[in-house]
């Protein structure tokens, strides 16, 4: 009987323990008590009341004054200007951050009440002093001490308050700031999708100058297929490859100021800016970016530069200028001479004791349907024999597709072995002659308007004549 009662008692205890476990496991979690520790308020007022601020530290004195200006919509707006040490363009948001230190300053901790030994906090001779003048004439003065042992806070006192506080590091940074931290380091923004002009000058390389085809005139623009023409360094405009110039256009928006070196320098030579090493000019429809670069420093990792219209010297990461090492031949369309077929009436091809003429005649058929354009009917000829359009255009592509292989600026010497003469129906029926003078066993000099700047492989010329033979024979080559 006693044994039976013990078993029953044990069962009851187990049941109670199980019930307690189930309750504890399923009860709602206890809500976390909110931290009701009040913030230690040092300075609190409406930020808009501040009309002037000064910061004095080992870097000198900065003074910011609020002024009223006209906005783009004609409405009055307020903004900050810097009056000490001198006027420069500043970042308004950074000055507003400084204003927040005066108007909404709370402490991480109250370090000591009625502090007497200020030396141990670096407050006997403060590392920085900040003063804010309000619109009612009152002032708020803050004194910055040394960093605390934690490393992320500073000791600070407020004039009229005997206590020492620990404030977050951003307040310490603002009261120990220097001019360069407020200045506007932005460069003129260029919309490279609307770029109209590019000039690059660099040591050891030929200058590059690009303009839109609109800027060189319709007649010259017909000699290329791209939006841009290269007018320097070559004697005649050259088309520019869109794909190859894209990396340059992508790199331009990435140009940024790294740091400030000096305002109004008396001696530009110490920055290498008396004779700049690099020059970059980029224009879009509205803005111009004009930069001159001087000496390199930090083992060639950085470079000094100035922007046109500015008296300030800045620094930039040299790696951002890699795109300026581009060679002219790297980005041009490497055609010996290219012109739209619609602008050509005939072409004479001479060489190897042969002379052939390809030509086109055109007539316009008036449209009988209102609103529909008239149709231009073109007839193609080779040596006076009418040709089908497809093989004729195939050969024309081979003719204008002759590709430059390398630069070689030299005076033309010898007699041309091959000559192509294009008779245009634009520019007062201008005639363009391109001659190919033997240079060595592998190359011809390309001569146009009496100037020679490029070489072309002999096998390209031979291939052009092979295509001509196919046209004249009526053979249809396999594509």
C-alpha positions as CSV (number, residue, x, y, z in Angstrom):
1,X,0.0,0.0,0.0
2,X,2.9,2.3,1.0
3,X,4.5,1.5,-2.4
4,X,1.4,2.4,-4.3
5,X,1.1,5.8,-2.5
6,X,4.7,6.5,-3.4
7,X,4.1,5.8,-7.1
8,X,1.0,8.1,-7.0
9,X,3.0,10.9,-5.4
10,X,5.8,10.5,-7.9
11,X,3.3,10.7,-10.8
12,X,1.8,13.9,-9.3
13,X,5.2,15.5,-9.0
14,X,6.0,14.6,-12.6
15,X,2.7,16.0,-13.8
16,X,3.4,19.3,-12.0
17,X,6.9,19.5,-13.5
18,X,5.6,18.8,-17.0
19,X,2.9,21.4,-16.6
20,X,5.4,24.0,-15.4
21,X,7.7,23.2,-18.4
22,X,4.8,23.6,-20.8
23,X,3.8,26.9,-19.3
24,X,7.3,28.3,-19.3
25,X,7.9,27.2,-22.9
26,X,4.7,28.7,-24.2
27,X,4.2,31.9,-22.2
28,X,4.6,35.2,-24.1
29,X,8.1,36.7,-24.0
30,X,8.7,39.4,-21.5
31,X,8.7,42.8,-23.1
32,X,12.1,44.6,-23.0
33,X,12.0,47.6,-20.8
34,X,12.7,50.8,-22.8
35,X,15.9,52.7,-21.9
36,X,14.5,55.6,-20.0
37,X,17.9,57.1,-19.2
38,X,17.5,60.8,-20.2
39,X,20.0,62.2,-22.7
40,X,22.4,64.6,-21.2
41,X,21.5,67.9,-23.0
42,X,24.3,70.4,-23.4
43,X,22.8,72.8,-26.0
44,X,19.3,72.9,-27.5
45,X,17.6,75.5,-29.7
46,X,16.3,76.1,-33.2
47,X,19.1,75.8,-35.7
48,X,17.6,78.4,-37.9
49,X,18.3,81.0,-35.3
50,X,22.1,80.9,-35.9
51,X,23.4,83.8,-38.1
52,X,27.1,83.4,-37.7
53,X,29.5,80.6,-36.6
54,X,33.3,80.6,-36.0
55,X,35.7,77.7,-35.4
56,X,39.2,78.3,-34.1
57,X,41.8,75.6,-33.8
58,X,45.3,74.7,-34.8
59,X,44.3,75.0,-38.5
60,X,43.3,78.6,-38.2
61,X,40.0,80.4,-37.9
62,X,36.9,79.8,-40.0
63,X,33.9,82.1,-40.1
64,X,30.6,81.3,-41.6
65,X,27.8,83.9,-42.1
66,X,24.3,83.3,-43.1
67,X,23.0,85.4,-46.1
68,X,19.9,85.7,-48.2
69,X,20.1,85.0,-51.9
70,X,17.7,84.6,-54.8
71,X,16.8,81.0,-55.7
72,X,16.2,79.7,-59.3
73,X,12.5,80.4,-58.9
74,X,13.2,84.0,-57.8
75,X,12.3,83.3,-54.1
76,X,14.6,84.3,-51.3
77,X,16.6,81.5,-49.8
78,X,19.2,81.5,-47.0
79,X,22.6,79.9,-47.3
80,X,26.0,80.1,-45.7
81,X,29.1,81.8,-47.0
82,X,32.6,81.7,-45.6
83,X,34.2,85.0,-44.8
84,X,37.4,83.8,-43.1
85,X,40.0,83.1,-44.1
86,X,38.6,84.1,-47.5
87,X,35.6,83.4,-49.7
88,X,35.4,80.1,-51.5
89,X,32.6,77.9,-52.7
90,X,31.5,75.7,-49.8
91,X,29.2,72.6,-49.3
92,X,26.1,73.9,-47.6
93,X,25.3,70.6,-45.9
94,X,28.6,70.4,-44.2
95,X,28.1,73.9,-42.6
96,X,24.6,72.8,-41.6
97,X,26.2,69.8,-39.8
98,X,28.4,72.3,-37.8
99,X,25.2,74.2,-36.9
100,X,23.7,71.0,-35.5
101,X,26.6,70.7,-33.1
102,X,25.6,74.0,-31.6
103,X,21.9,73.6,-31.7
104,X,21.3,70.0,-30.8
105,X,24.3,68.9,-28.7
106,X,23.9,66.0,-26.3
107,X,26.5,64.2,-24.3
108,X,27.3,60.5,-24.2
109,X,28.1,61.0,-20.5
110,X,28.5,63.7,-17.9
111,X,32.2,63.2,-16.9
112,X,32.6,65.6,-14.0
113,X,30.4,68.2,-12.4
114,X,32.1,71.5,-11.4
115,X,35.4,70.4,-12.9
116,X,38.4,72.1,-11.5
117,X,41.4,70.3,-13.0
118,X,40.8,71.0,-16.7
119,X,44.3,70.0,-17.8
120,X,43.5,66.3,-17.6
121,X,40.7,66.8,-20.1
122,X,42.7,69.0,-22.5
123,X,40.4,71.9,-21.7
124,X,42.8,74.3,-20.0
125,X,44.1,75.2,-23.5
126,X,41.2,73.8,-25.7
127,X,42.1,72.1,-29.0
128,X,39.2,73.9,-30.6
129,X,36.7,76.7,-29.9
130,X,33.4,77.1,-31.6
131,X,31.1,80.1,-31.3
132,X,27.5,80.5,-32.6
133,X,25.8,83.8,-32.7
134,X,22.0,83.8,-32.7
135,X,19.6,86.2,-34.3
136,X,18.8,87.7,-30.8
137,X,22.5,88.6,-30.2
138,X,23.1,85.8,-27.8
139,X,26.0,83.4,-28.2
140,X,26.8,79.7,-27.6
141,X,30.5,78.9,-27.1
142,X,31.9,75.4,-27.0
143,X,35.4,74.3,-26.0
144,X,36.8,71.1,-27.3
145,X,39.3,69.0,-25.2
146,X,41.2,65.9,-26.0
147,X,39.9,62.5,-27.0
148,X,38.7,60.2,-24.3
149,X,40.3,56.8,-23.6
150,X,37.4,55.2,-25.5
151,X,38.7,56.9,-28.7
152,X,35.3,57.6,-30.1
153,X,34.4,60.6,-27.9
154,X,35.9,63.9,-27.0
155,X,35.8,66.0,-23.8
156,X,33.8,69.2,-24.1
157,X,32.6,72.1,-22.1
158,X,30.1,74.9,-22.8
159,X,30.7,78.4,-21.8
160,X,28.8,79.2,-18.6
161,X,28.5,75.5,-17.7
162,X,31.1,74.2,-15.2
163,X,30.6,70.5,-16.2
164,X,32.8,68.4,-18.4
165,X,31.0,66.1,-20.9
166,X,32.0,63.4,-23.3
167,X,30.5,64.0,-26.8
168,X,30.5,61.8,-29.8
169,X,33.4,62.0,-32.2
170,X,31.5,63.8,-35.0
171,X,31.2,66.9,-32.8
172,X,34.9,66.8,-32.1
173,X,35.7,66.5,-35.8
174,X,33.6,69.6,-36.6
175,X,35.2,71.8,-33.9
176,X,38.7,70.7,-35.0
177,X,38.0,71.0,-38.8
178,X,39.9,72.8,-41.4
179,X,39.0,74.8,-44.5
180,X,39.4,72.0,-47.0
181,X,36.7,70.0,-45.2
182,X,34.0,72.6,-46.1
183,X,35.1,73.6,-49.6
184,X,33.2,72.3,-52.6
185,X,35.4,69.8,-54.3
186,X,33.1,69.1,-57.3
187,X,34.1,69.6,-60.9
188,X,31.9,70.9,-63.6
189,X,29.5,68.1,-64.6
190,X,29.8,67.0,-68.2
191,X,27.0,65.1,-69.9
192,X,29.2,62.8,-72.0
193,X,26.1,61.7,-74.0
194,X,25.9,65.3,-75.3
195,X,29.7,65.8,-75.6
196,X,30.6,68.2,-78.4
197,X,34.3,68.7,-78.0
198,X,37.3,66.9,-76.5
199,X,41.0,68.0,-76.3
200,X,43.8,66.0,-74.7
201,X,47.4,67.0,-74.4
202,X,49.9,64.6,-72.7
203,X,53.6,64.2,-72.5
204,X,55.2,62.0,-75.1
205,X,52.0,61.7,-77.2
206,X,50.4,63.7,-79.9
207,X,47.5,66.0,-79.0
208,X,44.0,64.7,-79.7
209,X,41.2,67.0,-80.6
210,X,37.7,65.7,-81.4
211,X,34.7,67.7,-82.6
212,X,31.2,66.7,-83.6
213,X,30.6,66.3,-87.3
214,X,28.2,69.3,-87.1
215,X,31.2,71.5,-86.2
216,X,33.3,70.6,-89.2
217,X,30.5,71.0,-91.8
218,X,28.4,68.6,-93.7
219,X,30.9,68.2,-96.6
220,X,33.7,67.1,-94.4
221,X,31.5,65.0,-92.2
222,X,30.7,62.8,-95.1
223,X,34.2,61.3,-94.9
224,X,33.3,59.3,-91.8
225,X,30.6,57.2,-90.2
226,X,30.8,58.3,-86.5
227,X,29.4,61.2,-84.5
228,X,32.9,62.6,-83.9
229,X,35.7,63.6,-86.2
230,X,39.4,63.8,-85.1
231,X,40.8,67.1,-86.3
232,X,44.1,66.8,-84.5
233,X,46.8,65.5,-84.8
234,X,46.2,64.5,-88.5
235,X,46.1,66.9,-91.4
236,X,42.6,65.8,-92.5
237,X,39.6,65.0,-90.3
238,X,39.4,61.3,-89.4
239,X,36.3,59.5,-88.3
240,X,36.3,58.2,-84.7
241,X,35.3,54.8,-83.6
242,X,32.4,55.0,-81.2
243,X,33.3,51.7,-79.4
244,X,36.9,52.8,-79.0
245,X,36.2,56.3,-77.7
246,X,33.6,55.0,-75.2
247,X,36.2,54.2,-72.5
248,X,37.3,57.8,-72.6
249,X,33.8,59.1,-72.3
250,X,33.2,56.7,-69.4
251,X,36.3,57.8,-67.5
252,X,35.5,61.6,-67.6
253,X,32.7,61.6,-65.1
254,X,34.9,59.7,-62.7
255,X,37.4,62.6,-62.4
256,X,37.2,63.9,-58.8
257,X,39.2,66.1,-56.5
258,X,41.0,64.2,-53.9
259,X,42.3,67.0,-51.8
260,X,43.1,70.8,-51.7
261,X,46.7,72.0,-51.9
262,X,46.7,75.8,-52.0
263,X,44.6,78.8,-52.9
264,X,46.1,81.7,-54.9
265,X,49.6,80.2,-55.1
266,X,52.3,82.8,-55.8
267,X,54.6,80.2,-57.4
268,X,52.9,77.7,-59.7
269,X,56.3,76.0,-60.5
270,X,56.3,74.2,-57.2
271,X,53.2,72.3,-58.4
272,X,54.5,71.9,-62.0
273,X,51.6,74.1,-63.2
274,X,53.7,76.8,-64.8
275,X,54.2,74.4,-67.6
276,X,51.4,71.8,-67.3
277,X,52.1,68.2,-68.3
278,X,48.5,67.2,-69.1
279,X,45.6,69.3,-70.4
280,X,42.0,68.2,-70.7
281,X,39.1,70.2,-72.2
282,X,35.7,68.6,-72.5
283,X,32.5,70.5,-73.5
284,X,28.9,69.5,-73.7
285,X,25.9,71.7,-74.7
286,X,26.1,73.7,-71.5
287,X,29.3,73.2,-69.5
288,X,33.0,73.1,-70.0
289,X,35.6,71.1,-68.0
290,X,39.1,72.5,-68.5
291,X,41.8,71.0,-66.3
292,X,45.6,71.6,-66.3
293,X,47.8,69.0,-64.6
294,X,51.3,69.5,-63.1
295,X,53.7,67.5,-61.0
296,X,53.2,64.0,-59.7
297,X,53.9,63.1,-56.1
298,X,53.4,60.2,-53.6
299,X,55.5,58.1,-55.9
300,X,53.4,59.0,-58.9
301,X,50.1,58.0,-57.3
302,X,48.8,61.6,-57.2
303,X,49.0,64.7,-59.4
304,X,48.4,68.4,-58.8
305,X,45.9,70.2,-61.0
306,X,43.9,73.4,-61.5
307,X,40.6,74.1,-63.2
308,X,40.2,77.0,-65.6
309,X,38.7,80.1,-63.9
310,X,39.9,78.9,-60.4
311,X,42.9,80.1,-58.4
312,X,43.0,76.9,-56.3
313,X,45.4,74.0,-56.7
314,X,43.9,70.5,-56.0
315,X,45.2,66.9,-56.1
316,X,43.8,63.9,-58.0
317,X,44.6,60.2,-58.1
318,X,46.9,59.8,-61.1
319,X,45.2,56.5,-61.9
320,X,42.1,58.4,-63.0
321,X,44.1,59.8,-66.0
322,X,44.9,56.5,-67.5
323,X,42.5,57.2,-70.4
324,X,44.6,60.2,-71.4
325,X,47.4,57.8,-72.5
326,X,45.2,56.8,-75.5
327,X,47.0,57.2,-78.9
328,X,45.2,58.9,-81.8
329,X,45.4,55.8,-84.0
330,X,43.8,53.7,-81.2
331,X,40.4,55.5,-81.6
332,X,40.1,56.6,-85.2
333,X,38.2,54.7,-87.9
334,X,41.3,53.3,-89.8
335,X,40.0,54.0,-93.3
336,X,42.5,55.3,-95.9
337,X,39.6,57.2,-97.3
338,X,35.9,56.7,-96.7
339,X,33.0,58.5,-98.2
340,X,29.3,57.8,-98.5
341,X,28.4,56.2,-101.9
342,X,25.5,58.6,-102.3
343,X,28.1,61.5,-102.4
344,X,30.1,59.9,-105.3
345,X,29.5,60.0,-109.0
346,X,32.5,58.0,-110.1
347,X,35.8,56.6,-109.0
348,X,38.9,56.0,-111.2
349,X,41.1,53.1,-110.0
350,X,44.6,53.0,-111.5
351,X,47.5,50.7,-110.8
352,X,49.7,47.9,-112.0
353,X,49.4,49.2,-115.6
354,X,45.6,49.2,-115.4
355,X,42.8,51.8,-115.3
356,X,39.2,51.2,-114.5
357,X,36.2,53.4,-113.8
358,X,33.2,52.7,-111.6
359,X,30.3,55.1,-111.8
360,X,26.7,55.8,-111.0
361,X,23.9,57.7,-112.6
362,X,20.8,58.8,-110.7
363,X,17.4,59.9,-111.6
364,X,14.4,60.8,-109.4
365,X,10.9,59.3,-109.9
366,X,8.2,61.5,-108.5
367,X,5.9,59.8,-106.1
368,X,2.3,59.5,-107.2
369,X,1.1,59.1,-103.6
370,X,0.7,62.2,-101.5
371,X,3.0,62.3,-98.5
372,X,5.3,59.6,-99.9
373,X,8.9,60.6,-100.8
374,X,10.2,60.6,-104.3
375,X,12.4,57.6,-105.2
376,X,16.0,57.9,-106.4
377,X,16.8,55.3,-109.0
378,X,20.6,54.6,-109.2
379,X,22.2,52.7,-112.1
380,X,25.7,51.2,-111.6
381,X,28.5,50.9,-114.1
382,X,32.0,49.4,-114.3
383,X,34.1,50.4,-117.3
384,X,30.9,51.6,-119.0
385,X,29.1,48.3,-118.4
386,X,25.9,48.3,-116.4
387,X,26.3,46.2,-113.2
388,X,24.0,44.7,-110.6
389,X,23.7,46.7,-107.4
390,X,24.8,44.0,-105.0
391,X,28.2,43.1,-106.6
392,X,28.8,46.8,-107.3
393,X,28.3,47.8,-103.7
394,X,30.4,44.8,-102.5
395,X,33.3,46.2,-104.5
396,X,32.7,49.8,-103.3
397,X,32.9,48.5,-99.7
398,X,36.2,46.9,-100.5
399,X,37.4,50.1,-102.1
400,X,36.5,52.4,-99.2
401,X,37.3,49.7,-96.7
402,X,41.1,49.9,-97.2
403,X,42.4,50.0,-93.7
404,X,45.4,51.9,-92.3
405,X,48.0,49.7,-90.6
406,X,50.3,52.2,-88.8
407,X,51.3,55.9,-88.6
408,X,54.3,57.0,-90.6
409,X,54.7,60.7,-91.0
410,X,57.2,61.4,-93.8
411,X,57.5,63.3,-97.0
412,X,56.1,61.3,-100.0
413,X,59.0,59.9,-102.1
414,X,58.7,58.1,-105.4
415,X,55.9,57.6,-107.9
416,X,52.5,56.2,-106.9
417,X,51.9,52.6,-107.9
418,X,48.2,52.8,-107.2
419,X,45.8,55.8,-107.4
420,X,42.1,56.2,-106.6
421,X,40.3,59.3,-107.7
422,X,36.9,60.1,-106.2
423,X,34.6,62.5,-108.1
424,X,32.1,63.9,-105.5
425,X,28.7,65.4,-106.1
426,X,29.2,67.6,-103.0
427,X,31.5,70.5,-102.2
428,X,31.3,71.9,-105.7
429,X,32.1,68.6,-107.3
430,X,35.3,68.2,-105.4
431,X,37.8,65.6,-106.5
432,X,39.7,63.6,-103.9
433,X,42.9,61.8,-105.0
434,X,44.4,59.1,-102.8
435,X,47.8,57.7,-103.9
436,X,49.7,54.7,-102.7
437,X,53.5,55.0,-103.0
438,X,55.8,52.0,-102.3
439,X,57.4,52.4,-98.9
440,X,59.1,49.0,-98.6
441,X,58.4,45.4,-99.6
442,X,55.4,45.2,-97.2
443,X,53.8,48.6,-97.1
444,X,52.6,51.6,-99.2
445,X,52.6,55.2,-98.1
446,X,49.1,56.7,-98.2
447,X,49.2,60.1,-99.8
448,X,46.2,62.4,-99.7
449,X,46.3,66.1,-100.6
450,X,50.1,65.8,-100.9
451,X,50.5,64.6,-97.3
452,X,51.6,61.2,-96.0
453,X,50.8,60.2,-92.5
454,X,50.0,56.5,-92.7
455,X,51.1,53.1,-94.1
456,X,48.9,50.4,-95.5
457,X,49.8,46.8,-96.1
458,X,50.4,45.8,-99.8
459,X,48.1,42.8,-99.4
460,X,45.2,45.1,-98.7
461,X,45.7,46.8,-102.0
462,X,46.1,43.5,-103.8
463,X,42.9,42.3,-102.2
464,X,41.1,45.4,-103.5
465,X,42.2,44.6,-107.1
466,X,41.1,41.0,-106.6
467,X,37.6,42.3,-105.7
468,X,37.6,44.6,-108.7
469,X,38.4,41.6,-111.0
470,X,35.5,39.7,-109.5
471,X,33.2,42.6,-110.3
472,X,34.4,43.0,-113.8
473,X,34.2,39.3,-114.5
474,X,30.7,39.1,-113.2
475,X,31.6,36.4,-110.8
476,X,29.6,36.1,-107.6
477,X,32.0,35.4,-104.7
478,X,30.9,33.2,-101.8
479,X,30.0,35.3,-98.7
